[in-house]
Amino acid sequence: MSDYWEIHTERLLMRRWRDSDRAPFAALNADPEVMRYFPAALDRGESDRLIDRIEERFDQQGFGL
């Protein structure tokens, strides 16, 4: 990850992805109810690749999800 930064408000924290985010994000992506309106639930590998793509885009553009 390049330049790490955070934005805090009274109710929100926005920051770059951390390795510790991967397991809980994968659990959300694997939950059929959470993914109800998405094309399909994601397994752990697909979820990790999504984070990798998000981080790559952030590095390229300076912003992202």
DSSP file (Angstrom, degrees, kcal/mol; ACC not computed):
  #  RESIDUE AA STRUCTURE BP1 BP2  ACC     N-H-->O    O-->H-N    N-H-->O    O-->H-N    TCO  KAPPA ALPHA  PHI   PSI    X-CA   Y-CA   Z-CA
    1    1 A M              0   0    0      0, 0.0     3,-0.2     0, 0.0     2,-0.1   0.000 360.0 360.0 360.0 138.8    0.0    0.0    0.0
    2    2 A S        -     0   0    0      1,-0.2    57,-0.0     0, 0.0     0, 0.0  -0.365 360.0  -5.8 -91.0-179.4    1.2    3.5   -0.7
    3    3 A D  S    S-     0   0    0      1,-0.1     2,-0.4    -2,-0.1    -1,-0.2   0.437  73.2-143.5  -8.7 108.9    0.6    6.6    1.4
    4    4 A Y        +     0   0    0     -3,-0.2     2,-0.3    11,-0.0    -1,-0.1  -0.714  30.4 160.1 -87.6 134.8   -1.7    5.5    4.2
    5    5 A W        -     0   0    0     -2,-0.4    11,-0.8     2,-0.0     2,-0.3  -0.972  22.5-153.2-149.4 163.3   -4.3    8.1    5.3
    6    6 A E  E     -A   15   0A   0     -2,-0.3     2,-0.5     9,-0.2     9,-0.2  -0.975   5.8-153.0-137.4 149.9   -7.6    8.3    7.2
    7    7 A I  E     -A   14   0A   0      7,-2.6     7,-2.8    -2,-0.3     2,-0.4  -0.995  18.9-168.0-122.2 123.6  -10.6   10.6    7.1
    8    8 A H  E     +A   13   0A   0     -2,-0.5     2,-0.3     5,-0.2     5,-0.2  -0.912  11.8 169.3-113.0 137.6  -12.5   10.8   10.4
    9    9 A T        -     0   0    0      3,-2.8    -2,-0.0    -2,-0.4     5,-0.0  -0.736  55.4 -87.6-124.9-176.6  -15.9   12.4   10.9
   10   10 A E  S    S+     0   0    0     -2,-0.3     3,-0.0     1,-0.2    -2,-0.0   0.854 126.5  17.1 -60.2 -34.4  -18.2   12.2   14.0
   11   11 A R  S    S+     0   0    0      1,-0.1     2,-0.4    -3,-0.0    -1,-0.2   0.416 120.1  59.8-118.8   0.1  -19.8    9.0   12.6
   12   12 A L        -     0   0    0      2,-0.0    -3,-2.8     0, 0.0     2,-0.4  -0.978  47.1-166.1-141.2 143.2  -17.4    7.7    9.9
   13   13 A L  E     -A    8   0A   0     -2,-0.4     2,-0.5    -5,-0.2    -5,-0.2  -0.990  12.6-171.5-125.0 121.5  -13.9    6.5    9.4
   14   14 A M  E     +A    7   0A   0     -7,-2.8    -7,-2.6    -2,-0.4     2,-0.3  -0.959  23.3 142.0-112.7 129.1  -12.6    6.2    5.8
   15   15 A R  E     -A    6   0A   0     -2,-0.5    -9,-0.2    -9,-0.2     3,-0.1  -0.951  50.8 -78.7-155.3 170.1   -9.3    4.5    5.3
   16   16 A R        -     0   0    0    -11,-0.8     2,-0.1    -2,-0.3   -12,-0.0  -0.295  60.9 -86.0 -69.5 160.9   -7.3    2.2    3.0
   17   17 A W        -     0   0    0     34,-0.1     2,-0.3     2,-0.0    -1,-0.1  -0.385  42.3-155.9 -67.0 146.0   -7.9   -1.6    3.2
   18   18 A R    >   -     0   0    0     -3,-0.1     3,-1.8    -2,-0.1     4,-0.5  -0.860  28.8-115.1-118.1 156.4   -5.9   -3.5    5.8
   19   19 A D  G >  S+     0   0    0     -2,-0.3     3,-1.3     1,-0.3     4,-0.5   0.853 117.1  62.3 -58.6 -33.3   -5.0   -7.2    5.7
   20   20 A S  G 3  S+     0   0    0      1,-0.3    -1,-0.3     2,-0.1     3,-0.1   0.633  94.9  62.6 -69.0 -12.1   -7.1   -7.6    8.8
   21   21 A D  G <> S+     0   0    0     -3,-1.8     4,-2.2     1,-0.1    -1,-0.3   0.671  85.0  78.9 -81.2 -18.5  -10.1   -6.5    6.8
   22   22 A R  H <> S+     0   0    0     -3,-1.3     4,-2.5    -4,-0.5     5,-0.2   0.910  90.5  46.7 -63.5 -47.6   -9.9   -9.5    4.4
   23   23 A A  H  > S+     0   0    0     -4,-0.5     4,-2.2     2,-0.2    -1,-0.2   0.942 116.1  43.1 -64.5 -48.4  -11.5  -12.2    6.6
   24   24 A P  H  > S+     0   0    0      0, 0.0     4,-2.0     0, 0.0    -1,-0.2   0.888 114.9  50.8 -65.8 -35.0  -14.5  -10.1    7.7
   25   25 A F  H  X S+     0   0    0     -4,-2.2     4,-2.5     2,-0.2    -2,-0.2   0.909 110.1  50.2 -65.4 -40.9  -15.0   -8.8    4.1
   26   26 A A  H  X S+     0   0    0     -4,-2.5     4,-1.5    -5,-0.2    -1,-0.2   0.890 107.9  53.7 -63.4 -39.2  -14.9  -12.3    2.8
   27   27 A A  H  X S+     0   0    0     -4,-2.2     4,-0.7     2,-0.2    -1,-0.2   0.913 110.5  46.5 -62.4 -42.0  -17.5  -13.4    5.3
   28   28 A L  H >< S+     0   0    0     -4,-2.0     3,-1.0     1,-0.2    -2,-0.2   0.934 112.2  50.3 -62.6 -45.8  -19.8  -10.6    4.2
   29   29 A N  H 3< S+     0   0    0     -4,-2.5    13,-2.5     1,-0.3    -1,-0.2   0.722 110.2  50.6 -67.9 -21.2  -19.2  -11.5    0.5
   30   30 A A  H 3< S+     0   0    0     -4,-1.5    -1,-0.3    11,-0.2    -2,-0.2   0.580  85.6 102.2 -90.4 -11.4  -20.0  -15.2    1.2
   31   31 A D    <X  -     0   0    0     -3,-1.0     4,-2.3    -4,-0.7     5,-0.1  -0.628  63.8-150.8 -79.4 118.6  -23.3  -14.5    3.0
   32   32 A P  T  4 S+     0   0    0      0, 0.0    -1,-0.2     0, 0.0    -4,-0.0   0.841  95.6  51.0 -59.4 -34.3  -26.2  -15.2    0.6
   33   33 A E  T >4 S+     0   0    0      1,-0.2     3,-1.1     2,-0.2     4,-0.2   0.915 110.8  47.5 -71.3 -41.2  -28.4  -12.7    2.4
   34   34 A V  T 34 S+     0   0    0      1,-0.2     3,-0.4    -6,-0.2    -1,-0.2   0.901 118.1  42.2 -61.8 -40.5  -25.8   -9.9    2.1
   35   35 A M  T >< S+     0   0    0     -4,-2.3     3,-2.0     1,-0.2    -1,-0.2   0.207  79.1 120.5 -93.4  15.3  -25.2  -10.7   -1.6
   36   36 A R  T <  S+     0   0    0     -3,-1.1    -1,-0.2     1,-0.3    -2,-0.1   0.814  80.3  37.2 -50.2 -40.2  -28.9  -11.2   -2.3
   37   37 A Y  T 3  S+     0   0    0     -3,-0.4    -1,-0.3    -4,-0.2    -2,-0.1   0.270 102.3  88.5-102.5  10.8  -29.0   -8.5   -5.0
   38   38 A F  S <  S-     0   0    0     -3,-2.0     3,-0.1     1,-0.1    -3,-0.0  -0.668  91.8-107.1 -99.9 161.9  -25.6   -9.2   -6.5
   39   39 A P  S    S-     0   0    0      0, 0.0     2,-0.3     0, 0.0    -1,-0.1   0.866  92.1 -18.8 -58.4 -37.1  -25.0  -11.7   -9.2
   40   40 A A        -     0   0    0    -11,-0.0     2,-0.1    -3,-0.0    -3,-0.0  -0.984  69.4 -97.0-164.4 156.1  -23.4  -14.2   -6.9
   41   41 A A        -     0   0    0     -2,-0.3     2,-0.4   -11,-0.1   -11,-0.2  -0.386  43.7-125.9 -70.1 159.6  -21.7  -14.6   -3.5
   42   42 A L        -     0   0    0    -13,-2.5     2,-0.1   -16,-0.2    -1,-0.0  -0.877   9.6-137.5-112.5 142.4  -17.9  -14.6   -3.5
   43   43 A D     >  -     0   0    0     -2,-0.4     4,-2.5     1,-0.1     5,-0.2  -0.351  42.1 -90.6 -83.4 177.8  -15.5  -17.2   -2.1
   44   44 A R  H  > S+     0   0    0      1,-0.2     4,-2.7     2,-0.2     5,-0.2   0.895 126.3  50.3 -60.1 -42.8  -12.4  -16.1   -0.2
   45   45 A G  H  > S+     0   0    0      1,-0.2     4,-2.3     2,-0.2    -1,-0.2   0.915 112.2  46.9 -62.4 -43.2  -10.2  -15.9   -3.3
   46   46 A E  H  > S+     0   0    0      2,-0.2     4,-1.8     1,-0.2    -1,-0.2   0.895 112.7  50.3 -65.2 -39.9  -12.7  -13.8   -5.2
   47   47 A S  H  X S+     0   0    0     -4,-2.5     4,-2.0     2,-0.2    -2,-0.2   0.920 110.9  48.4 -64.3 -44.4  -13.1  -11.5   -2.3
   48   48 A D  H  X S+     0   0    0     -4,-2.7     4,-2.4     1,-0.2    -2,-0.2   0.895 109.7  52.4 -63.0 -40.0   -9.4  -11.1   -1.8
   49   49 A R  H  X S+     0   0    0     -4,-2.3     4,-2.4     2,-0.2    -1,-0.2   0.862 106.1  55.0 -65.3 -33.9   -9.0  -10.4   -5.6
   50   50 A L  H  X S+     0   0    0     -4,-1.8     4,-2.5     2,-0.2    -1,-0.2   0.936 108.7  47.0 -63.2 -46.1  -11.7   -7.7   -5.3
   51   51 A I  H  X S+     0   0    0     -4,-2.0     4,-2.8     1,-0.2     5,-0.2   0.922 110.9  53.0 -60.1 -43.0   -9.7   -6.0   -2.5
   52   52 A D  H  X S+     0   0    0     -4,-2.4     4,-2.4     1,-0.2    -2,-0.2   0.908 110.3  47.1 -59.7 -42.3   -6.5   -6.3   -4.6
   53   53 A R  H  X S+     0   0    0     -4,-2.4     4,-2.4     2,-0.2    -1,-0.2   0.901 111.7  50.7 -66.3 -40.3   -8.3   -4.6   -7.6
   54   54 A I  H  X S+     0   0    0     -4,-2.5     4,-2.1     1,-0.2    -2,-0.2   0.930 113.0  45.6 -61.7 -45.6   -9.7   -1.8   -5.4
   55   55 A E  H  X S+     0   0    0     -4,-2.8     4,-2.5     2,-0.2    -2,-0.2   0.882 111.2  52.7 -67.0 -38.7   -6.2   -1.2   -3.9
   56   56 A E  H  X S+     0   0    0     -4,-2.4     4,-2.0    -5,-0.2    -1,-0.2   0.923 110.5  47.7 -62.1 -43.9   -4.6   -1.2   -7.4
   57   57 A R  H  X S+     0   0    0     -4,-2.4     4,-3.1     2,-0.2     5,-0.4   0.900 110.1  52.9 -63.0 -40.8   -7.1    1.3   -8.6
   58   58 A F  H  X S+     0   0    0     -4,-2.1     4,-2.8     1,-0.2    -2,-0.2   0.924 109.4  48.7 -60.6 -44.6   -6.5    3.5   -5.6
   59   59 A D  H  < S+     0   0    0     -4,-2.5    -1,-0.2     1,-0.2    -2,-0.2   0.872 116.4  43.6 -62.9 -37.0   -2.7    3.4   -6.3
   60   60 A Q  H  < S+     0   0    0     -4,-2.0    -2,-0.2    -5,-0.2    -1,-0.2   0.901 129.3  23.2 -75.1 -42.0   -3.3    4.3   -9.9
   61   61 A Q  H  < S-     0   0    0     -4,-3.1    -3,-0.2     2,-0.3    -2,-0.2   0.657  96.9-121.2-102.9 -19.5   -5.9    7.0   -9.4
   62   62 A G  S  < S+     0   0    0     -4,-2.8     2,-0.3    -5,-0.4    -4,-0.2   0.533  88.3  58.2  85.8   5.8   -5.3    8.2   -5.9
   63   63 A F        +     0   0    0     -6,-0.4    -2,-0.3    -5,-0.1     2,-0.3  -0.966  56.2 133.5-155.4 165.8   -8.9    7.4   -4.8
   64   64 A G              0   0    0     -2,-0.3    -9,-0.1    -3,-0.1   -10,-0.1  -0.986 360.0 360.0 173.0-169.4  -11.2    4.3   -4.7
   65   65 A L              0   0    0     -2,-0.3   -10,-0.1   -11,-0.1   -11,-0.1   0.477 360.0 360.0 -69.7 360.0  -13.6    2.3   -2.8
